[in-house]
Amino acid sequence: MKLSYVIAIAAVVLPCATALIVGYLHRKQMRQIEAYRLNPEIGLKPPSNALFKFFKKHLTSIIGQGIPLIGILWGMLGSAPITRWKVYMIASGWALIAYNWAVDVIYRIDARRWDQLSEIVKLINQPHAELHSRTDPASN
C-alpha cells in the first residue's frame, strides 16, 4: 500500500472518529449536568471513560514505541532503493522499541516494589493495641 493511500484513508477516518468521540463526550457531559440539576450532591466532574483511562495508563508505551515504528514503516514501505540511511532508521527503530519495552518493564517492576514497600511501612507504623495492652511477662 502506498503512503498516499494511507494518508487518504487517515484523512477520512480521523475526522470521523474525532466527531464521534466529541459527540459522545458532549452527551456524557449533558447527562452529568442534568443529574447535577436533580441532585447537587453528585458533583459535576464525570468519571473518565475507558479510552482516556487506557491512554493515561499506556501513553509512554504508545509514544515510545509508536514514534520509532513510524521510522521503521518509512524505511520499509518506501519504493526507493535501500540506502544506508533507511537501514539505520529501521535498525534504530527496532533498538528504540526494545529499549522502551525494557524500560517500561523495569518501571512497572519498580513501581510494584515501591507499592509493596509503602504497604510494609503502613503496617509498621500502625498502632497495635494488643501489643500495648499486654504486660511484660518478665515484670510479673
N, C-alpha and C positions, 0 to 999 in steps of 0.2 A: 504494500500500500504506500502510495506516495505521500509525502509530507503535506502537500496541498490538499489532499483528500482528508487527512486527519484534521487540518486546520478548518476546513469547511464543515466537517461534522461537529467539531468543537464549537464553531460559531453558531450552530443551531442548538446543540444540546445544552450548553452552559447557560444561555439566557432563559431557556425554558425551565431548566432546573432552578435557576435563581428566582424566577417568577413564582414557581410552585412553593419554594421554601418561604419566600416573603409572604405569600398568601396564607400559608399555614401558620406562620408566626403571628400575623395580623389577627387571624381568627382566634388564636390562642390568647392573645392579649385582650381582645374584646370580651372573651368569656371570663377572663380574670377580672376585668373592670366591672362586669355585670355581677359577678359573685361578690366583689367588694362592696357594691352598692347595696346588695341584700344583707351582707354581714360584714361590717368593717373590721372585725377581729381577724379576718382571713389574711389581710395584708395584700399588697399589690405586686409583690415580686413572684412571678410564676416560676415553677420548677423548670430547670433546664431540660431540654429534650435529649433524646438518645444520640442524635448527630453531634451536638455540641459536647456532650459528655465524652463521646468517642474521640473527637478532635482534641479535647483538653487532655485526655489521657495519653494519646499517641502522637501528639504534634511533633515532638522531637524526632521520632522514628520516621514520620511522614516526610519531614523536611530533610533529615539526614540521609534517607535512602531514596527519596524522590528526586532530589537535585542531581546526585550522581547518575541516577537512571536516565535522566534527560541526556547527559553526555554520552552514555552508552548507546542509547537509541539514535542519537545524532550521528555517532560514528558507524553504527551498523546499518542504518536504513538508507544512508546516502547512496546515490548511484555513481558517484565519482570514484576514481581508483583509490585504493587504500594507501594512505600516506603514514609517515611516522607519527604525525600529529593525531590522526584518528586512532592508531594503535595505542598511543599514550592516553588518549581520552577514555578509551574502553578499559584499559588496564587500571588506570587511576580510579575510574568509576567503580569497578569491582572492588578495588582495595578500600575505597572510602565506604562502600556499603558494608564490607566485612568489619572495618574499624568501628563504624557506627553501631553495628549489631553487637560487637564485643563490649563497647562502652555502655550500651543500653542494658545488657545482661549484668554487667558489673554494677551499674547504678541500681538496678532492681534488687540485686542481692544485698547491696549495701543498705538500701532503704529498708529492706526487711529486717536486717540485723539491728538497725537503729530503732525500729519499732519494737523489736523484742527487748532491746536494752532499756527503752523507756518504760516498758511494762515491768521489767525487773526492778527498776528504780522506784516505780509507784508502789510495788509490793513491799519493798524495803522501807519506804517512808511512811506507809500507812500504819496507824497505831494498832497495836494488838492488845485488846482488852484482856484476853485470857492470860497473857504474859504478865500484865501489870497487876492483876488481881491475886496471883499466886504469891505465896510467901516462900522465902528461901528455905529449902529443907535443912540447910546447914545451921540456920539460926534456931531451930527447934531443939 
